[in-house]
Amino acid sequence: MRYANLLNDYAFKYVFGQDCKEANDALKALLTVFLDKKVENVIVKNSELVKNIGNMKSPRLDLLVEFDDKNQVDLEMQLKQTKDDLPARFGYYLARLHGSQDIEGKYYKEIKSTIVLVFLNVNMYEKDDTFYRTFQLRDEHGELFEKDKCRMRLDIIEMKKVDLNKPLEEMSLKEKLIYYFKNCQKGMEDSKIKKMIEQNEVIRMVEKRVENIEEDRWRKLQEDFTKMHYNEMAMEFRFEAEEAKEEAEKERANAQKERLNAEKERANAQKERLNAEKERLNAEKAKEKAEEAKIEALEEKARVSKLIQQLTNTMSKEEIASLLDLSIEDVTSYIEGA
């Protein structure tokens, strides 16, 4: 009994990545179809990227293989969308894998090609029904960065875009394999799979590998798959909780900052009010002093006027001006204004 299909990445790795002839034959057939090139020999490598830079994230790849010419391909089976950024994730895989090559004592032209081949059960690009996309380093005119070759390539296969209800004779071999990946747990009970196995050597080769997996192994693959996705969900929930906590802390810090700014603004407003009140009091005081000076000036003028009137009885204008240190015009003005 088959407990899972090949969207289960544990089953996917077990079917194509085990160290046996059947798995290797199935893997070569798979790569021949999806890379559109004849694959004669392939070696499954350690799928853990070496953590050679401090604090750098070191992901474990699903299935890392190497050809005779040392070019390498990473096969990834992604069942569902995650909270993380999938394009950034697979772009990172490509960069890390390509940069992991040992070129000490070699020319850069000896760097081998790297391909990341991603089987997605989610849609990343909704604008059309194209299910197979190849991304390379090109300029805005479509010219390759290196004119004679492409050393870095990312292939995205959006399996949900494949019409599984399409008649078998209208399906490409890629579409047939995707149908098989999604439905292989049904085995010969599925009429399409039965017909594909009868008619196609590649499907027959993969089915032979799947058929040889014992029931206990299928059960274990499904258990491991379920456990892994449970752990992934738990991790995502933890990340979400941490993000929510960080966001709450940020909001609290912003609120505290706003409160402090509001307090500062209130203090500044209070200071401005006090300064305005002080200026008003100073203005009133100055006004009072001006009034007092005006009154004193009027009183002084009245006193001088009265004195001059008294002196006119016995003294001339010239004598009065000399006595009071005034001009004759001022004395005349006082006399005439009386």
C-alpha beads as a LAMMPS data file, in Angstrom:
LAMMPS data file: protein, C-alpha beads

338 atoms
337 bonds

1 atom types
1 bond types

-500.0 500.0 xlo xhi
-500.0 500.0 ylo yhi
-500.0 500.0 zlo zhi

Masses

1 110.0

Atoms # bond

1 1 1 0.000 0.000 0.000
2 1 1 1.284 3.446 -0.959
3 1 1 0.725 6.043 1.755
4 1 1 1.901 9.119 -0.163
5 1 1 2.464 10.628 -3.582
6 1 1 5.742 12.154 -4.754
7 1 1 4.804 15.654 -3.583
8 1 1 5.931 14.248 -0.248
9 1 1 9.550 15.437 -0.414
10 1 1 10.714 12.528 1.755
11 1 1 9.194 10.099 -0.757
12 1 1 10.589 12.195 -3.631
13 1 1 14.126 12.007 -2.182
14 1 1 13.781 8.310 -1.403
15 1 1 12.522 7.384 -4.883
16 1 1 15.156 9.388 -6.804
17 1 1 17.985 9.808 -4.322
18 1 1 18.687 6.349 -2.885
19 1 1 22.043 4.722 -3.635
20 1 1 20.764 1.978 -5.934
21 1 1 20.539 1.391 -9.672
22 1 1 16.725 1.692 -9.839
23 1 1 16.757 5.094 -8.099
24 1 1 19.653 6.312 -10.251
25 1 1 17.914 5.201 -13.452
26 1 1 14.713 6.955 -12.390
27 1 1 16.677 10.107 -11.539
28 1 1 18.457 10.141 -14.922
29 1 1 15.114 9.709 -16.676
30 1 1 13.570 12.536 -14.644
31 1 1 16.444 14.931 -15.382
32 1 1 16.460 14.001 -19.075
33 1 1 12.805 15.004 -19.345
34 1 1 12.848 18.237 -17.349
35 1 1 16.274 19.540 -18.437
36 1 1 15.676 18.588 -22.075
37 1 1 19.099 16.940 -22.322
38 1 1 20.256 13.350 -22.331
39 1 1 21.625 12.435 -18.910
40 1 1 23.947 9.432 -18.968
41 1 1 25.525 9.507 -15.510
42 1 1 24.618 11.315 -12.312
43 1 1 25.804 11.155 -8.714
44 1 1 23.699 12.094 -5.676
45 1 1 25.692 14.437 -3.418
46 1 1 25.460 15.469 0.218
47 1 1 22.484 17.827 0.166
48 1 1 23.570 20.047 3.066
49 1 1 25.258 23.268 2.025
50 1 1 28.456 23.748 3.992
51 1 1 28.190 26.575 6.492
52 1 1 31.479 28.304 5.736
53 1 1 30.601 31.867 6.694
54 1 1 29.794 32.851 10.260
55 1 1 26.083 33.150 11.096
56 1 1 25.083 32.341 7.495
57 1 1 21.905 30.320 7.110
58 1 1 22.750 26.790 5.953
59 1 1 19.734 25.072 4.356
60 1 1 19.453 21.374 3.528
61 1 1 18.578 20.841 -0.105
62 1 1 16.030 18.190 -1.134
63 1 1 18.169 16.405 -3.715
64 1 1 21.592 17.571 -4.940
65 1 1 23.108 15.761 -7.917
66 1 1 26.272 16.135 -9.965
67 1 1 26.968 15.175 -13.580
68 1 1 30.194 13.722 -14.979
69 1 1 31.298 17.214 -16.041
70 1 1 30.835 18.418 -12.425
71 1 1 27.830 20.599 -13.311
72 1 1 25.297 20.353 -10.500
73 1 1 21.518 20.363 -10.111
74 1 1 19.455 20.876 -6.964
75 1 1 15.948 19.397 -7.150
76 1 1 13.408 20.910 -4.734
77 1 1 9.873 19.679 -4.046
78 1 1 7.794 22.475 -2.472
79 1 1 4.313 21.346 -1.460
80 1 1 2.851 24.586 -0.135
81 1 1 3.347 28.292 0.234
82 1 1 5.140 29.382 3.381
83 1 1 5.318 32.625 5.313
84 1 1 8.783 33.060 3.870
85 1 1 9.534 34.513 0.419
86 1 1 9.844 31.543 -1.975
87 1 1 11.539 33.435 -4.860
88 1 1 14.100 34.848 -2.413
89 1 1 14.584 31.401 -0.884
90 1 1 15.312 29.595 -4.147
91 1 1 17.417 32.481 -5.437
92 1 1 19.452 32.104 -2.254
93 1 1 19.794 28.352 -2.835
94 1 1 21.102 29.011 -6.351
95 1 1 23.606 31.630 -5.186
96 1 1 24.823 29.549 -2.239
97 1 1 25.129 26.358 -4.271
98 1 1 26.927 28.100 -7.130
99 1 1 29.252 29.855 -4.711
100 1 1 30.090 26.625 -2.869
101 1 1 32.374 25.423 -5.676
102 1 1 36.039 25.073 -4.791
103 1 1 37.991 27.216 -7.266
104 1 1 41.187 27.585 -5.277
105 1 1 44.105 27.475 -7.726
106 1 1 41.725 27.488 -10.718
107 1 1 40.605 30.008 -13.314
108 1 1 37.132 31.453 -12.979
109 1 1 36.299 30.068 -16.412
110 1 1 36.503 26.619 -14.812
111 1 1 33.424 27.329 -12.665
112 1 1 30.745 24.720 -13.421
113 1 1 27.098 25.372 -14.171
114 1 1 24.494 25.254 -11.427
115 1 1 20.782 24.611 -11.878
116 1 1 18.076 24.733 -9.214
117 1 1 15.014 22.802 -10.414
118 1 1 11.970 23.553 -8.258
119 1 1 8.723 21.560 -8.366
120 1 1 6.069 23.842 -6.845
121 1 1 2.564 22.826 -5.878
122 1 1 1.640 26.510 -5.610
123 1 1 1.420 29.243 -8.223
124 1 1 4.004 32.012 -8.085
125 1 1 3.085 33.718 -11.350
126 1 1 -0.618 34.179 -12.013
127 1 1 -0.463 36.162 -15.252
128 1 1 -0.604 33.118 -17.582
129 1 1 -0.808 29.323 -17.698
130 1 1 2.897 28.727 -18.365
131 1 1 3.905 26.041 -15.885
132 1 1 7.626 25.777 -16.709
133 1 1 9.814 28.877 -16.455
134 1 1 13.576 29.202 -16.787
135 1 1 15.382 32.166 -15.220
136 1 1 18.905 33.119 -16.284
137 1 1 21.282 36.070 -16.066
138 1 1 20.359 38.233 -19.071
139 1 1 20.316 41.935 -19.886
140 1 1 17.246 43.982 -20.808
141 1 1 17.640 42.915 -24.456
142 1 1 17.679 39.196 -23.654
143 1 1 21.422 38.738 -24.100
144 1 1 23.064 36.196 -21.810
145 1 1 25.560 37.581 -19.301
146 1 1 28.077 35.112 -20.724
147 1 1 27.544 34.905 -24.455
148 1 1 28.512 31.264 -24.854
149 1 1 26.910 29.702 -21.772
150 1 1 24.653 30.103 -18.775
151 1 1 26.330 29.051 -15.542
152 1 1 23.419 29.927 -13.220
153 1 1 19.861 28.813 -13.940
154 1 1 16.665 28.577 -11.934
155 1 1 13.820 26.446 -13.307
156 1 1 10.395 26.841 -11.695
157 1 1 7.694 24.226 -12.368
158 1 1 4.246 25.323 -11.164
159 1 1 2.510 21.956 -11.024
160 1 1 -0.895 23.391 -10.092
161 1 1 -1.102 24.945 -13.567
162 1 1 -1.007 21.534 -15.247
163 1 1 -4.480 20.459 -16.353
164 1 1 -4.754 16.960 -14.887
165 1 1 -8.043 16.402 -16.717
166 1 1 -6.439 16.856 -20.114
167 1 1 -6.631 13.757 -22.338
168 1 1 -3.492 11.657 -21.983
169 1 1 -2.637 11.931 -25.683
170 1 1 -2.558 15.733 -25.389
171 1 1 -0.145 15.728 -22.431
172 1 1 3.566 16.380 -22.821
173 1 1 5.953 14.023 -21.036
174 1 1 6.570 16.720 -18.414
175 1 1 2.818 16.969 -17.768
176 1 1 2.545 13.183 -17.541
177 1 1 5.302 13.028 -14.934
178 1 1 3.624 15.769 -12.914
179 1 1 0.351 13.818 -13.109
180 1 1 2.236 10.768 -11.904
181 1 1 3.875 12.697 -9.033
182 1 1 0.444 13.769 -7.799
183 1 1 -1.352 10.458 -8.245
184 1 1 1.210 7.665 -7.956
185 1 1 -0.313 6.515 -4.649
186 1 1 -3.262 5.214 -6.693
187 1 1 -1.022 2.925 -8.732
188 1 1 -2.614 0.831 -11.468
189 1 1 -6.075 1.690 -10.143
190 1 1 -5.708 5.019 -11.958
191 1 1 -6.483 4.430 -15.650
192 1 1 -4.195 7.221 -16.825
193 1 1 -1.266 5.964 -14.768
194 1 1 -1.880 2.429 -15.989
195 1 1 -1.840 3.601 -19.597
196 1 1 1.252 5.781 -19.041
197 1 1 3.130 2.854 -17.508
198 1 1 2.208 0.678 -20.461
199 1 1 3.184 3.265 -23.061
200 1 1 6.116 5.233 -21.636
201 1 1 9.542 3.985 -20.598
202 1 1 10.257 6.947 -18.270
203 1 1 7.017 6.527 -16.321
204 1 1 7.607 2.773 -16.254
205 1 1 11.089 3.310 -14.820
206 1 1 9.809 5.620 -12.051
207 1 1 6.887 3.262 -11.313
208 1 1 9.316 0.356 -10.960
209 1 1 11.161 2.306 -8.301
210 1 1 7.936 3.298 -6.516
211 1 1 6.556 -0.224 -6.686
212 1 1 9.622 -1.634 -4.933
213 1 1 9.148 0.507 -1.833
214 1 1 7.841 -1.626 1.014
215 1 1 4.700 -0.711 2.919
216 1 1 6.613 -0.003 6.143
217 1 1 8.891 2.356 4.256
218 1 1 5.894 4.203 2.775
219 1 1 4.427 4.526 6.254
220 1 1 7.722 5.870 7.592
221 1 1 8.049 8.348 4.714
222 1 1 4.556 9.658 5.416
223 1 1 5.234 9.886 9.155
224 1 1 8.479 11.786 8.552
225 1 1 6.738 14.061 6.070
226 1 1 3.900 14.799 8.499
227 1 1 6.343 15.412 11.319
228 1 1 8.458 17.731 9.185
229 1 1 5.468 19.817 8.110
230 1 1 4.188 19.903 11.680
231 1 1 7.592 21.226 12.747
232 1 1 7.534 23.737 9.888
233 1 1 4.103 24.949 10.961
234 1 1 5.240 25.156 14.583
235 1 1 8.284 27.123 13.464
236 1 1 6.140 29.455 11.369
237 1 1 3.785 30.000 14.314
238 1 1 6.803 30.714 16.500
239 1 1 8.171 33.166 13.943
240 1 1 4.746 34.795 13.695
241 1 1 4.573 35.083 17.484
242 1 1 8.063 36.575 17.583
243 1 1 7.195 38.978 14.780
244 1 1 3.975 39.951 16.583
245 1 1 5.949 40.455 19.791
246 1 1 8.536 42.571 17.987
247 1 1 5.761 44.559 16.318
248 1 1 4.035 45.068 19.671
249 1 1 7.330 46.185 21.233
250 1 1 7.859 48.532 18.321
251 1 1 4.345 49.938 18.693
252 1 1 4.855 50.349 22.441
253 1 1 8.172 52.096 21.829
254 1 1 6.512 54.354 19.246
255 1 1 3.640 55.058 21.634
256 1 1 6.118 55.888 24.399
257 1 1 8.014 58.126 22.007
258 1 1 4.777 59.837 20.998
259 1 1 3.858 60.301 24.678
260 1 1 7.264 61.799 25.409
261 1 1 6.958 64.066 22.387
262 1 1 3.481 65.084 23.529
263 1 1 4.830 65.820 27.025
264 1 1 7.651 67.786 25.477
265 1 1 5.198 69.714 23.316
266 1 1 2.997 70.411 26.351
267 1 1 6.048 71.571 28.309
268 1 1 7.096 73.791 25.402
269 1 1 3.555 75.141 25.139
270 1 1 3.527 75.818 28.883
271 1 1 6.894 77.531 28.587
272 1 1 5.607 79.625 25.703
273 1 1 2.515 80.560 27.723
274 1 1 4.712 81.563 30.673
275 1 1 6.971 83.566 28.377
276 1 1 3.929 85.217 26.801
277 1 1 2.556 86.027 30.270
278 1 1 5.939 87.403 31.301
279 1 1 6.075 89.536 28.184
280 1 1 2.519 90.744 28.847
281 1 1 3.405 91.690 32.438
282 1 1 6.564 93.395 31.244
283 1 1 4.539 95.285 28.645
284 1 1 1.984 96.369 31.244
285 1 1 4.797 97.403 33.573
286 1 1 6.437 99.380 30.785
287 1 1 3.088 100.937 29.979
288 1 1 2.617 101.889 33.647
289 1 1 6.104 103.393 33.740
290 1 1 5.365 105.295 30.546
291 1 1 2.133 106.625 32.061
292 1 1 3.998 107.591 35.226
293 1 1 6.691 109.316 33.181
294 1 1 4.010 111.107 31.166
295 1 1 2.281 112.274 34.354
296 1 1 5.607 113.356 35.832
297 1 1 6.402 115.221 32.624
298 1 1 3.025 116.975 32.679
299 1 1 3.423 117.839 36.368
300 1 1 6.915 119.148 35.709
301 1 1 5.653 121.202 32.801
302 1 1 2.853 122.603 34.950
303 1 1 5.288 123.447 37.759
304 1 1 7.684 125.192 35.372
305 1 1 4.794 127.006 33.696
306 1 1 3.535 128.227 37.080
307 1 1 7.011 129.347 38.109
308 1 1 7.577 131.224 34.865
309 1 1 4.225 132.977 35.269
310 1 1 5.261 134.088 38.713
311 1 1 8.696 135.283 37.508
312 1 1 7.297 137.354 34.641
313 1 1 6.129 139.900 37.169
314 1 1 9.690 140.804 38.163
315 1 1 11.998 139.436 35.425
316 1 1 12.378 139.639 31.682
317 1 1 12.218 136.628 29.358
318 1 1 15.963 136.681 28.969
319 1 1 16.524 136.614 32.715
320 1 1 14.038 133.808 33.218
321 1 1 15.649 131.759 30.403
322 1 1 19.057 132.226 31.970
323 1 1 17.805 131.344 35.441
324 1 1 15.959 128.175 34.386
325 1 1 18.442 127.138 31.681
326 1 1 15.788 127.356 28.982
327 1 1 15.709 128.948 25.570
328 1 1 13.812 132.212 25.094
329 1 1 11.454 130.303 22.728
330 1 1 10.641 127.818 25.517
331 1 1 9.964 130.628 27.962
332 1 1 7.735 132.368 25.403
333 1 1 5.887 129.093 24.835
334 1 1 5.246 128.620 28.547
335 1 1 3.975 132.224 28.882
336 1 1 1.709 132.008 25.848
337 1 1 0.412 128.577 26.846
338 1 1 -0.595 129.666 30.301

Bonds

1 1 1 2
2 1 2 3
3 1 3 4
4 1 4 5
5 1 5 6
6 1 6 7
7 1 7 8
8 1 8 9
9 1 9 10
10 1 10 11
11 1 11 12
12 1 12 13
13 1 13 14
14 1 14 15
15 1 15 16
16 1 16 17
17 1 17 18
18 1 18 19
19 1 19 20
20 1 20 21
21 1 21 22
22 1 22 23
23 1 23 24
24 1 24 25
25 1 25 26
26 1 26 27
27 1 27 28
28 1 28 29
29 1 29 30
30 1 30 31
31 1 31 32
32 1 32 33
33 1 33 34
34 1 34 35
35 1 35 36
36 1 36 37
37 1 37 38
38 1 38 39
39 1 39 40
40 1 40 41
41 1 41 42
42 1 42 43
43 1 43 44
44 1 44 45
45 1 45 46
46 1 46 47
47 1 47 48
48 1 48 49
49 1 49 50
50 1 50 51
51 1 51 52
52 1 52 53
53 1 53 54
54 1 54 55
55 1 55 56
56 1 56 57
57 1 57 58
58 1 58 59
59 1 59 60
60 1 60 61
61 1 61 62
62 1 62 63
63 1 63 64
64 1 64 65
65 1 65 66
66 1 66 67
67 1 67 68
68 1 68 69
69 1 69 70
70 1 70 71
71 1 71 72
72 1 72 73
73 1 73 74
74 1 74 75
75 1 75 76
76 1 76 77
77 1 77 78
78 1 78 79
79 1 79 80
80 1 80 81
81 1 81 82
82 1 82 83
83 1 83 84
84 1 84 85
85 1 85 86
86 1 86 87
87 1 87 88
88 1 88 89
89 1 89 90
90 1 90 91
91 1 91 92
92 1 92 93
93 1 93 94
94 1 94 95
95 1 95 96
96 1 96 97
97 1 97 98
98 1 98 99
99 1 99 100
100 1 100 101
101 1 101 102
102 1 102 103
103 1 103 104
104 1 104 105
105 1 105 106
106 1 106 107
107 1 107 108
108 1 108 109
109 1 109 110
110 1 110 111
111 1 111 112
112 1 112 113
113 1 113 114
114 1 114 115
115 1 115 116
116 1 116 117
117 1 117 118
118 1 118 119
119 1 119 120
120 1 120 121
121 1 121 122
122 1 122 123
123 1 123 124
124 1 124 125
125 1 125 126
126 1 126 127
127 1 127 128
128 1 128 129
129 1 129 130
130 1 130 131
131 1 131 132
132 1 132 133
133 1 133 134
134 1 134 135
135 1 135 136
136 1 136 137
137 1 137 138
138 1 138 139
139 1 139 140
140 1 140 141
141 1 141 142
142 1 142 143
143 1 143 144
144 1 144 145
145 1 145 146
146 1 146 147
147 1 147 148
148 1 148 149
149 1 149 150
150 1 150 151
151 1 151 152
152 1 152 153
153 1 153 154
154 1 154 155
155 1 155 156
156 1 156 157
157 1 157 158
158 1 158 159
159 1 159 160
160 1 160 161
161 1 161 162
162 1 162 163
163 1 163 164
164 1 164 165
165 1 165 166
166 1 166 167
167 1 167 168
168 1 168 169
169 1 169 170
170 1 170 171
171 1 171 172
172 1 172 173
173 1 173 174
174 1 174 175
175 1 175 176
176 1 176 177
177 1 177 178
178 1 178 179
179 1 179 180
180 1 180 181
181 1 181 182
182 1 182 183
183 1 183 184
184 1 184 185
185 1 185 186
186 1 186 187
187 1 187 188
188 1 188 189
189 1 189 190
190 1 190 191
191 1 191 192
192 1 192 193
193 1 193 194
194 1 194 195
195 1 195 196
196 1 196 197
197 1 197 198
198 1 198 199
199 1 199 200
200 1 200 201
201 1 201 202
202 1 202 203
203 1 203 204
204 1 204 205
205 1 205 206
206 1 206 207
207 1 207 208
208 1 208 209
209 1 209 210
210 1 210 211
211 1 211 212
212 1 212 213
213 1 213 214
214 1 214 215
215 1 215 216
216 1 216 217
217 1 217 218
218 1 218 219
219 1 219 220
220 1 220 221
221 1 221 222
222 1 222 223
223 1 223 224
224 1 224 225
225 1 225 226
226 1 226 227
227 1 227 228
228 1 228 229
229 1 229 230
230 1 230 231
231 1 231 232
232 1 232 233
233 1 233 234
234 1 234 235
235 1 235 236
236 1 236 237
237 1 237 238
238 1 238 239
239 1 239 240
240 1 240 241
241 1 241 242
242 1 242 243
243 1 243 244
244 1 244 245
245 1 245 246
246 1 246 247
247 1 247 248
248 1 248 249
249 1 249 250
250 1 250 251
251 1 251 252
252 1 252 253
253 1 253 254
254 1 254 255
255 1 255 256
256 1 256 257
257 1 257 258
258 1 258 259
259 1 259 260
260 1 260 261
261 1 261 262
262 1 262 263
263 1 263 264
264 1 264 265
265 1 265 266
266 1 266 267
267 1 267 268
268 1 268 269
269 1 269 270
270 1 270 271
271 1 271 272
272 1 272 273
273 1 273 274
274 1 274 275
275 1 275 276
276 1 276 277
277 1 277 278
278 1 278 279
279 1 279 280
280 1 280 281
281 1 281 282
282 1 282 283
283 1 283 284
284 1 284 285
285 1 285 286
286 1 286 287
287 1 287 288
288 1 288 289
289 1 289 290
290 1 290 291
291 1 291 292
292 1 292 293
293 1 293 294
294 1 294 295
295 1 295 296
296 1 296 297
297 1 297 298
298 1 298 299
299 1 299 300
300 1 300 301
301 1 301 302
302 1 302 303
303 1 303 304
304 1 304 305
305 1 305 306
306 1 306 307
307 1 307 308
308 1 308 309
309 1 309 310
310 1 310 311
311 1 311 312
312 1 312 313
313 1 313 314
314 1 314 315
315 1 315 316
316 1 316 317
317 1 317 318
318 1 318 319
319 1 319 320
320 1 320 321
321 1 321 322
322 1 322 323
323 1 323 324
324 1 324 325
325 1 325 326
326 1 326 327
327 1 327 328
328 1 328 329
329 1 329 330
330 1 330 331
331 1 331 332
332 1 332 333
333 1 333 334
334 1 334 335
335 1 335 336
336 1 336 337
337 1 337 338
